[in-house]
Amino acid sequence: MTTQQLTQQIKKKNSFLCIGLDVDLNKIPKHLLKDEDPIFAFNKAIIDATHHLCVAYKPNTAFYEAYGLKGWKALEKTIMYLNVKYPEIFTIADAKRGDIGNTSTMYAKAFFEDLAFDSVTVAPYMGKDSIEPFLAFENKHTIMLALTSNEGAFDFQTKMVAGKELYKQVLETSKSWKNSENLMYVVGATKAEYLADIRNIIPDSFLLVPGIGAQGGNLQDVCKYGMNDSVGLLINSSRGVIYASQNEDFAEVAAEKARELQEQMEIILSK
Ligand SMILES: O=C(O)c1cc(=O)[nH]c(=O)n1[C@@H]1O[C@H](COP(=O)(O)O)[C@@H](O)[C@H]1O
């Protein structure tokens, strides 16, 4: 999917919501545990109930890898289900990869070719030759951590390096990489006050913004400082949507939570 197609979907649905599929078997409704594949059964129900309210889904691979082969199988079934039934949805493998070049190429193949995700998250720590193998894939997007939502973001990301905060160095340097037009960036919703500075460096790029809901980030602040002419934002909520109810009505209640966020987004988009 191209970024133009993503923007079209945002305008059509009046939503720039991304729903995080972070499935924890201890948190899903008990009746699903009897299913042959509880993770996929949960995802399918959530997706069927919410696909019209969001433009993207983001399974965090940790929640699948934790269950071994069964978890990876459920991830594969989930992405196949999305690609076949809802091909207009933008898909994000939240895997936070990045390694020496030949290894990064294999990670990219795993998520872009084998699983056919539209995008994957990566960490910038190993630099240009760890990210360019991902950027080489046409019509695929590489979402690089810039300023993360957690407290530990202040350990390194905001430290001064050669007269500038490290996250700013990351943003600026990455613009010179080959196929950098395939980059998007992660900025935590809890860091909304940094977004004006970030937009000065990367005015046109899409930002994946996790951290509203459970982590306390604020949608209005993120939009005020982070939105550009083509919206340029994907706002993620995982736990706040998918675990709103742990009863049999879980998918319905998740849809209500997603609807609340979509309606706030519609108001922001109409301004
Ligand atoms: O890359 C991410 O998606 C990410 C980056 C970040 O800075 N903070 C962050 O919370 N995330 C992910 O976004 C999701 C947030 O989940 P909730 O806090 O439940 O909405 C999790 O999958 C996190 O791993």
The ligand as a Tripos MOL2 file, in Angstrom:
@<TRIPOS>MOLECULE
LIG
   24    25     1     0     0
SMALL
NO_CHARGES

@<TRIPOS>ATOM
      1 O1          6.6320    0.7050   18.3100 O.co2     1 LIG1
      2 C1          5.6180    0.7270   19.0170 C.2       1 LIG1
      3 O2          4.5210    0.4180   18.5570 O.co2     1 LIG1
      4 C2          5.7250    1.2900   20.3750 C.ar      1 LIG1
      5 C3          6.6500    2.2990   20.5610 C.ar      1 LIG1
      6 C4          6.6100    3.0700   21.7310 C.ar      1 LIG1
      7 O3          7.3460    4.0330   21.8930 O.2       1 LIG1
      8 N1          5.7130    2.7320   22.6900 N.ar      1 LIG1
      9 C5          4.8230    1.7000   22.5500 C.ar      1 LIG1
     10 O4          3.9980    1.4980   23.4590 O.2       1 LIG1
     11 N2          4.8630    0.9180   21.4160 N.ar      1 LIG1
     12 C6          3.9650   -0.2540   21.2680 C.3       1 LIG1
     13 O5          2.6270    0.2030   21.1460 O.3       1 LIG1
     14 C7          1.7270   -0.6440   21.8700 C.3       1 LIG1
     15 C8          1.0660    0.1740   22.9660 C.3       1 LIG1
     16 O6          0.0740   -0.5630   23.6000 O.3       1 LIG1
     17 P1         -1.0080    0.0870   24.6100 P.3       1 LIG1
     18 O7         -0.2530    0.8790   25.6160 O.co2     1 LIG1
     19 O8         -1.6700   -1.1250   25.1770 O.co2     1 LIG1
     20 O9         -1.9480    0.9360   23.7800 O.co2     1 LIG1
     21 C9          2.5720   -1.8160   22.3460 C.3       1 LIG1
     22 O10         2.5420   -2.8330   21.3570 O.3       1 LIG1
     23 C10         3.9770   -1.2400   22.4340 C.3       1 LIG1
     24 O11         4.9690   -2.2120   22.2450 O.3       1 LIG1
@<TRIPOS>BOND
     1     1     2 2
     2     2     3 1
     3     2     4 1
     4     4     5 ar
     5     4    11 ar
     6     5     6 ar
     7     6     7 2
     8     6     8 ar
     9     8     9 ar
    10     9    10 2
    11     9    11 ar
    12    11    12 1
    13    12    13 1
    14    12    23 1
    15    13    14 1
    16    14    15 1
    17    14    21 1
    18    15    16 1
    19    16    17 1
    20    17    18 2
    21    17    19 1
    22    17    20 1
    23    21    22 1
    24    21    23 1
    25    23    24 1
@<TRIPOS>SUBSTRUCTURE
     1 LIG1         1 GROUP 0 **** ****
